[in-house]
Amino acid sequence: MLEGTLVEWEQWFQQNRSEEFTIASSIEKELPSEQTLIRLWTTADGKAPKDANHLHGAVWESKGARRPRNNLLVLYAKCPPLILTLPELLPMVNKGRMPNPLTPTSKTRKLKAPFRWRCRICAEEGETETSLRHCGMRVRQLAPVTEGTAKWFTSFLENVTWKFVDSSELRIPPHGIVMDEEALALANTAGKEMENHLNGIAPLLPSHFELFDKRTDHLRVSDLKKKKKFVEAIKKATSISQKLPPLLKTAPTSSVIELGHVFDEYLTTTFATLDSKLWRRADVVNFFCEELDLQVSGTPDLFIKDIPVETKTTGNLSHKRKKAVKVNWVNYHGQLALYSRACSRDWMFLLLISRNTGEFSVIPFNAKEKMQSLRNNWVTWSEDEELMKMVEEYNKSIAEEE
């Protein structure tokens, strides 16, 4: 039985679960005995019929309370409860209930030819079976979104209400937050405008996402953060400038790792539709590292006026008035420091987005401390004769290309 009147459901409960029971309702109107109600299936009910409607998440507003979540009527006793709702409230029952997090670990899946690609300069897409360049640059390879991540992201987009959270409400490292009235006011204005945009567009699930490939024919800003990574990158970049490496044959399975790439794809597409005098689209910036006599380039995700914006997703934002949530701020410092310096600034904006709630914040972030630490490291690197020979060879290969 999936649909019946209130009287019929009371009789069903007495016959199948308990003769004595209590009714609790959060439906904001009186229900006559002949009112039709729809049953909502939970895991406690066992295997669901094909046409059953499901309840995702908790039944009650809080533990110990006997008030159901909004739009529910519950019959309960010392047995699994019976969850009901009105037909017209059915679309609202799971609204705002975010899907359970995906696994943080990822395996790999095989990709099949032809492989999809996208030009990093003109954004043209196509298919190929061999490595290639477009607009003079090695193309970016795409992978199809897995079924598990597509299902998760569809549910997220159907239920999310994007909400801007002022940085003053969050726990942010004291050395990072820029306590400048003009910067904070600009972040607040930009955040509210972004909130309106995100909630006002028709969400579109990405079908593909860009694969991360550490093999690159040009050094990137991010390659300057750690020496080991830098050495690997400059060796590969020098060799790739002469011969393109084979295409990637694997991609992540459904996981937080793949979800991060899909989020990036969705946000990039969404930002491209933003008509604003405040927000600007991504643009390439160049960074000259004097210590290593080396120029690298990178692309911040967005700009607010002439200030770069780096976008990062995290599980949850850490609110001051709630239990502390771990946010890996250290993972953001290097990119923020380098893009700030590339744009001749002491600070830039961090657009931090929760994958679990849709909350986000625009944070003016000072990374001068990290920048000085990096520069100290580069001075030490420059004393490595073998490394500097690699830099010289790389600079020569770039000059030959140009």
Backbone torsions as a table, in degrees:
resi	resn	phi	psi	omega
1	MET	NA	120.2	-178.2
2	LEU	-112.6	-15.2	-177.8
3	GLU	-147.3	139.7	-179.9
4	GLY	-174.4	172.6	177.0
5	THR	-78.5	166.1	179.4
6	LEU	-58.8	-39.8	179.3
7	VAL	-63.5	-43.2	-179.9
8	GLU	-64.3	-37.0	179.2
9	TRP	-70.4	-36.7	177.1
10	GLU	-63.0	-42.0	178.8
11	GLN	-65.6	-41.3	179.3
12	TRP	-61.0	-42.7	-178.2
13	PHE	-64.5	-41.4	179.3
14	GLN	-64.1	-37.4	-177.3
15	GLN	-79.3	-31.4	-171.8
16	ASN	-108.1	-18.5	-175.0
17	ARG	-132.2	-56.9	-177.4
18	SER	-159.3	136.9	178.8
19	GLU	-70.8	-31.0	177.8
20	GLU	-107.0	134.6	-178.0
21	PHE	-156.7	168.8	177.8
22	THR	-124.0	147.7	177.3
23	ILE	-110.8	130.5	174.2
24	ALA	-126.2	136.8	-175.8
25	SER	-138.4	141.8	171.7
26	SER	-115.8	11.0	176.1
27	ILE	-77.0	125.7	-169.2
28	GLU	-87.4	54.3	170.5
29	LYS	-167.9	156.9	179.2
30	GLU	-72.7	141.0	-178.1
31	LEU	-113.0	115.1	176.4
32	PRO	-68.0	160.1	-175.8
33	SER	-62.3	-24.7	-179.3
34	GLU	-90.7	6.3	-179.2
35	GLN	-65.7	131.4	177.2
36	THR	-79.4	134.4	179.8
37	LEU	-131.0	145.3	-179.3
38	ILE	-100.6	136.2	178.1
39	ARG	-83.0	141.1	176.0
40	LEU	-113.0	126.2	-175.5
41	TRP	-84.6	139.5	173.7
42	THR	-123.3	171.0	179.7
43	THR	-61.9	-29.5	179.8
44	ALA	-68.3	-17.2	-178.7
45	ASP	-84.4	-3.8	-178.6
46	GLY	82.6	-159.7	-177.0
47	LYS	-65.4	131.0	-176.1
48	ALA	-89.5	144.6	172.2
49	PRO	-61.7	162.3	-175.3
50	LYS	-57.4	-41.1	-173.9
51	ASP	-95.3	12.7	-177.0
52	ALA	-69.7	148.6	170.7
53	ASN	-94.9	143.4	-173.7
54	HIS	-112.1	151.7	171.7
55	LEU	-105.6	123.8	178.2
56	HIS	-102.7	130.5	178.6
57	GLY	93.3	-165.0	-173.7
58	ALA	-72.7	155.4	175.5
59	VAL	-85.3	-42.9	-174.0
60	TRP	-100.2	154.3	179.9
61	GLU	-61.0	-37.8	178.5
62	SER	-155.3	162.3	179.2
63	LYS	-64.3	136.5	178.2
64	GLY	86.9	-19.1	179.8
65	ALA	-89.7	148.4	177.8
66	ARG	-114.2	46.5	170.7
67	ARG	-117.7	120.7	-178.9
68	PRO	-67.1	160.8	169.8
69	ARG	-57.3	162.4	-178.9
70	ASN	-52.8	140.5	172.5
71	ASN	73.2	20.0	-179.9
72	LEU	-118.9	149.9	168.2
73	LEU	-124.1	130.4	-172.8
74	VAL	-126.1	129.7	169.6
75	LEU	-100.7	124.5	-175.8
76	TYR	-141.6	154.8	175.6
77	ALA	-156.4	-154.5	177.2
78	LYS	-85.5	61.5	-177.3
79	CYS	-167.7	171.4	177.4
80	PRO	-57.1	136.9	-178.7
81	PRO	-74.3	162.0	174.1
82	LEU	-106.1	122.8	-174.9
83	ILE	-105.6	126.5	-177.7
84	LEU	-130.7	159.2	173.7
85	THR	-153.8	166.0	176.6
86	LEU	-77.9	147.1	-179.9
87	PRO	-54.1	-40.8	-177.2
88	GLU	-73.4	-16.2	179.6
89	LEU	-94.1	-7.1	-176.1
90	LEU	-53.2	-43.8	180.0
91	PRO	-64.0	-20.4	-176.2
92	MET	-91.9	-13.2	-171.9
93	VAL	-59.9	-48.1	-177.9
94	ASN	-98.5	5.8	179.5
95	LYS	-62.5	129.0	179.2
96	GLY	86.5	-2.0	178.5
97	ARG	-92.9	109.2	-176.0
98	MET	-74.5	145.9	178.2
99	PRO	-65.5	155.7	178.1
100	ASN	-61.9	145.4	-178.2
101	PRO	-59.5	147.4	174.5
102	LEU	-77.0	163.1	179.3
103	THR	-62.9	140.1	-180.0
104	PRO	-73.5	-21.1	-178.2
105	THR	-93.9	157.4	-177.1
106	SER	-140.1	139.7	169.5
107	LYS	-99.3	-168.1	178.7
108	THR	-121.2	155.7	176.2
109	ARG	-125.7	153.9	-178.4
110	LYS	-83.0	141.3	173.9
111	LEU	-101.0	144.7	-178.5
112	LYS	-111.5	144.2	175.3
113	ALA	-71.0	149.7	0.5
114	PRO	-76.1	147.8	-177.2
115	PHE	-93.7	140.4	-177.7
116	ARG	-87.4	144.5	-179.0
117	TRP	-138.3	164.4	177.1
118	ARG	-141.3	135.4	177.7
119	CYS	-75.1	131.5	-178.6
120	ARG	-76.0	-11.9	-179.7
121	ILE	-98.2	-54.7	-175.4
122	CYS	-104.1	-5.9	177.6
123	ALA	71.0	9.5	174.2
124	GLU	-63.5	145.2	179.1
125	GLU	-119.9	157.6	178.1
126	GLY	-169.3	-170.0	179.0
127	GLU	-126.1	148.8	-178.7
128	THR	-154.0	161.9	174.5
129	GLU	-113.1	-5.5	179.2
130	THR	-135.4	161.6	178.2
131	SER	-62.8	146.8	179.5
132	LEU	-155.5	167.0	174.1
133	ARG	-113.2	154.5	175.2
134	HIS	-144.5	135.0	-173.5
135	CYS	56.2	32.9	177.2
136	GLY	79.8	0.1	-176.5
137	MET	-121.6	148.5	174.1
138	ARG	-62.3	132.3	-175.0
139	VAL	-75.3	160.8	173.8
140	ARG	-91.5	137.5	-178.1
141	GLN	-92.6	142.0	-179.6
142	LEU	-111.5	155.4	175.3
143	ALA	-131.7	145.5	177.7
144	PRO	-68.7	144.7	177.5
145	VAL	-70.5	133.5	-178.8
146	THR	-70.1	159.8	-178.2
147	GLU	-60.7	-41.4	-178.2
148	GLY	-64.0	-44.1	179.6
149	THR	-70.6	-36.9	177.9
150	ALA	-61.4	-42.4	179.7
151	LYS	-64.8	-44.5	179.7
152	TRP	-62.1	-46.7	-174.1
153	PHE	-70.5	-34.4	175.9
154	THR	-61.7	-45.6	178.4
155	SER	-62.8	-41.2	178.8
156	PHE	-59.6	-49.3	-176.9
157	LEU	-66.2	-32.8	179.6
158	GLU	-70.2	-28.0	-172.9
159	ASN	-108.5	-15.7	-172.7
160	VAL	-74.6	141.1	165.0
161	THR	-119.5	109.3	-177.2
162	TRP	-65.5	135.4	-176.8
163	LYS	-136.7	122.8	176.3
164	PHE	-78.3	132.3	178.4
165	VAL	-117.8	123.1	179.2
166	ASP	-63.0	140.5	-177.2
167	SER	-60.2	-23.1	179.4
168	SER	-66.2	-17.5	-178.9
169	GLU	-91.1	-2.0	-173.6
170	LEU	-112.1	157.1	171.1
171	ARG	-84.4	113.6	-178.7
172	ILE	-129.6	138.1	179.5
173	PRO	-51.3	130.5	-176.4
174	PRO	-59.2	-29.6	179.6
175	HIS	-77.6	-10.6	-175.9
176	GLY	-96.9	-43.6	-174.9
177	ILE	-68.1	133.8	178.1
178	VAL	-90.8	111.0	-178.1
179	MET	-90.4	65.0	178.7
180	ASP	-119.1	125.7	-173.8
181	GLU	-58.2	-41.8	-178.4
182	GLU	-66.8	-42.6	179.3
183	ALA	-64.7	-43.3	-179.6
184	LEU	-66.6	-38.7	179.1
185	ALA	-67.0	-39.8	178.1
186	LEU	-64.9	-40.9	177.8
187	ALA	-62.0	-40.6	-178.9
188	ASN	-66.2	-45.3	179.7
189	THR	-64.2	-44.8	-179.8
190	ALA	-65.0	-39.2	-179.5
191	GLY	-63.7	-42.5	179.8
192	LYS	-67.4	-36.5	177.7
193	GLU	-66.6	-40.4	178.2
194	MET	-65.6	-39.1	177.5
195	GLU	-57.9	-46.6	179.4
196	ASN	-62.6	-39.3	-179.2
197	HIS	-67.1	-48.4	-177.5
198	LEU	-62.2	-38.1	-179.4
199	ASN	-81.5	-12.7	-175.1
200	GLY	-99.2	-7.3	-177.9
201	ILE	-98.3	158.4	173.7
202	ALA	-81.2	115.5	-176.7
203	PRO	-65.6	139.0	-179.5
204	LEU	-129.7	118.6	-178.5
205	LEU	-69.7	127.5	176.5
206	PRO	-65.3	142.4	176.3
207	SER	-91.7	-25.5	-179.8
208	HIS	-137.2	163.7	175.4
209	PHE	-143.1	157.5	-179.1
210	GLU	-77.5	129.6	177.0
211	LEU	-78.6	142.0	174.0
212	PHE	-81.3	127.4	179.5
213	ASP	-127.3	112.4	-178.1
214	LYS	-72.1	-12.4	174.8
215	ARG	-80.7	117.4	-176.9
216	THR	-136.5	146.9	179.8
217	ASP	-88.1	-8.3	174.9
218	HIS	-135.2	140.5	176.7
219	LEU	-65.3	143.7	178.3
220	ARG	-109.6	160.6	178.1
221	VAL	-53.3	-41.4	-176.5
222	SER	-66.3	-18.9	180.0
223	ASP	-71.2	-12.9	-176.9
224	LEU	-88.4	3.5	-173.9
225	LYS	-80.6	-36.7	-177.8
226	LYS	-134.7	141.2	-174.1
227	LYS	-62.3	-45.3	-178.4
228	LYS	-58.8	-45.2	179.6
229	LYS	-65.6	-38.6	-180.0
230	PHE	-63.1	-45.6	-179.5
231	VAL	-61.9	-44.9	179.1
232	GLU	-61.5	-43.4	-176.5
233	ALA	-67.3	-42.6	-176.4
234	ILE	-70.8	-32.3	175.4
235	LYS	-65.0	-46.7	-178.7
236	LYS	-66.5	-43.1	-178.3
237	ALA	-61.2	-40.1	-179.4
238	THR	-67.3	-40.4	-179.4
239	SER	-74.1	-36.3	-177.9
240	ILE	-70.2	-28.3	178.9
241	SER	-61.6	-20.8	179.8
242	GLN	-97.5	-35.4	-178.7
243	LYS	-149.6	128.6	-178.7
244	LEU	-69.1	139.6	176.8
245	PRO	-75.9	162.0	178.8
246	PRO	-65.0	158.5	178.5
247	LEU	-66.9	154.7	176.9
248	LEU	-69.2	140.3	-177.7
249	LYS	-108.3	-4.1	-179.4
250	THR	-134.0	162.1	177.5
251	ALA	-144.4	162.1	178.7
252	PRO	-65.3	150.1	170.7
253	THR	-82.1	177.8	-179.7
254	SER	-59.7	120.2	-174.8
255	SER	-174.1	175.8	175.4
256	VAL	-60.7	-32.3	-179.9
257	ILE	-64.4	-50.3	177.6
258	GLU	-64.7	-39.9	-178.8
259	LEU	-58.7	-38.2	178.3
260	GLY	-59.9	-41.9	178.3
261	HIS	-66.4	-40.3	-179.0
262	VAL	-68.0	-39.1	175.1
263	PHE	-58.4	-45.6	179.3
264	ASP	-58.7	-43.5	-179.8
265	GLU	-63.1	-45.2	-179.5
266	TYR	-63.6	-45.3	-177.8
267	LEU	-67.0	-38.7	178.1
268	THR	-60.2	-45.2	178.4
269	THR	-64.9	-40.8	-178.6
270	THR	-67.3	-43.2	-180.0
271	PHE	-63.1	-31.9	-177.7
272	ALA	-65.1	-21.6	-179.4
273	THR	-95.0	4.3	-176.9
274	LEU	-80.8	114.5	178.1
275	ASP	-96.2	101.5	-172.0
276	SER	-148.0	145.8	172.8
277	LYS	-87.5	-10.2	-177.0
278	LEU	-97.7	-50.2	-179.6
279	TRP	-85.4	140.0	174.7
280	ARG	-123.9	151.8	-179.0
281	ARG	-72.5	168.5	-179.2
282	ALA	-59.4	147.6	178.2
283	ASP	-150.1	146.8	-178.3
284	VAL	-70.6	137.3	173.6
285	VAL	-122.9	148.9	179.7
286	ASN	-110.2	142.0	-178.8
287	PHE	-128.4	123.1	177.5
288	PHE	-101.9	120.4	179.8
289	CYS	-95.3	101.5	-177.4
290	GLU	-61.5	-37.9	-176.2
291	GLU	-61.2	-31.6	-177.8
292	LEU	-111.3	2.4	-177.9
293	ASP	51.7	55.6	-169.8
294	LEU	-144.4	136.3	175.0
295	GLN	-111.4	132.8	177.4
296	VAL	-129.7	164.1	-179.8
297	SER	-129.6	161.7	178.1
298	GLY	-161.1	171.7	-177.3
299	THR	-131.9	102.2	172.6
300	PRO	-59.6	152.0	-174.8
301	ASP	-66.0	-36.0	-176.6
302	LEU	-153.8	175.8	169.3
303	PHE	-134.2	144.3	166.3
304	ILE	-109.7	109.3	-167.0
305	LYS	58.1	-119.5	178.9
306	ASP	-106.0	16.1	-177.2
307	ILE	-101.2	124.2	-178.8
308	PRO	-66.0	152.1	179.8
309	VAL	-128.7	124.9	173.9
310	GLU	-104.3	127.7	-178.6
311	THR	-99.4	130.5	176.4
312	LYS	-134.7	143.3	173.2
313	THR	-105.9	148.2	179.2
314	THR	-141.4	169.5	179.6
315	GLY	-61.4	-61.2	179.9
316	ASN	-141.3	154.0	171.4
317	LEU	-78.1	150.7	-178.9
318	SER	-99.1	100.5	-178.4
319	HIS	-80.2	144.7	178.1
320	LYS	-65.7	-35.1	-174.5
321	ARG	-89.4	3.8	179.5
322	LYS	-123.2	173.9	177.2
323	LYS	-58.6	136.3	-176.4
324	ALA	-59.4	136.9	177.2
325	VAL	-115.1	137.4	-179.5
326	LYS	-74.0	123.6	174.3
327	VAL	-122.0	127.6	-175.2
328	ASN	-82.3	70.6	-177.8
329	TRP	-57.5	-35.2	-177.4
330	VAL	-57.6	-32.4	-179.3
331	ASN	-67.3	-18.1	-176.6
332	TYR	-96.6	-22.3	-169.8
333	HIS	-57.9	-45.4	-175.5
334	GLY	-61.4	-49.8	-179.4
335	GLN	-62.6	-41.5	179.8
336	LEU	-64.3	-40.6	-179.8
337	ALA	-64.6	-45.0	-175.0
338	LEU	-71.0	-42.2	178.2
339	TYR	-68.6	-35.6	176.1
340	SER	-59.7	-48.6	-178.2
341	ARG	-65.5	-39.6	180.0
342	ALA	-61.6	-29.5	179.3
343	CYS	-99.9	16.1	177.5
344	SER	55.8	45.8	179.4
345	ARG	-129.2	158.6	175.4
346	ASP	-87.7	-17.9	-176.9
347	TRP	-149.9	166.6	175.7
348	MET	-150.2	-179.4	-179.1
349	PHE	-95.9	140.6	170.8
350	LEU	-110.4	118.6	175.0
351	LEU	-95.3	102.4	-174.5
352	LEU	-104.2	123.0	-171.6
353	ILE	-122.1	132.6	176.8
354	SER	-83.9	125.8	175.9
355	ARG	-74.9	-18.0	-174.8
356	ASN	-94.1	-27.5	-173.2
357	THR	-123.6	-18.8	-175.0
358	GLY	83.3	2.7	174.3
359	GLU	-73.5	149.6	175.7
360	PHE	-151.3	159.6	179.3
361	SER	-138.8	149.2	174.7
362	VAL	-109.3	111.5	-169.8
363	ILE	-115.0	118.8	171.5
364	PRO	-72.5	113.5	-168.5
365	PHE	-117.0	129.3	-179.6
366	ASN	-97.6	117.7	-178.5
367	ALA	-117.2	25.4	-179.8
368	LYS	-59.2	-38.7	-179.1
369	GLU	-60.7	-44.1	178.4
370	LYS	-67.8	-37.8	-179.7
371	MET	-61.5	-42.0	179.4
372	GLN	-66.0	-38.1	177.6
373	SER	-62.6	-41.6	178.8
374	LEU	-65.0	-43.1	-179.1
375	ARG	-63.6	-37.2	175.9
376	ASN	-62.1	-40.4	178.6
377	ASN	-64.2	-41.8	-177.7
378	TRP	-64.5	-35.1	176.5
379	VAL	-60.6	-42.7	178.2
380	THR	-65.4	-42.5	179.2
381	TRP	-60.3	-39.1	-175.4
382	SER	-64.1	-15.5	178.2
383	GLU	-84.1	-5.8	178.7
384	ASP	-88.5	105.1	-174.8
385	GLU	-61.7	-39.6	-179.5
386	GLU	-64.0	-41.8	179.3
387	LEU	-64.0	-42.7	-178.6
388	MET	-67.3	-27.9	173.5
389	LYS	-66.3	-37.1	176.4
390	MET	-63.2	-42.1	179.3
391	VAL	-61.9	-43.5	-179.9
392	GLU	-62.1	-43.2	179.1
393	GLU	-65.4	-39.7	178.3
394	TYR	-63.2	-49.6	179.6
395	ASN	-57.7	-37.1	179.1
396	LYS	-66.9	-42.7	-178.8
397	SER	-66.0	-36.0	178.1
398	ILE	-67.2	-42.6	179.8
399	ALA	-62.7	-37.4	178.9
400	GLU	-66.3	-37.3	178.5
401	GLU	-64.1	-40.3	-176.0
402	GLU	-75.2	NA	NA
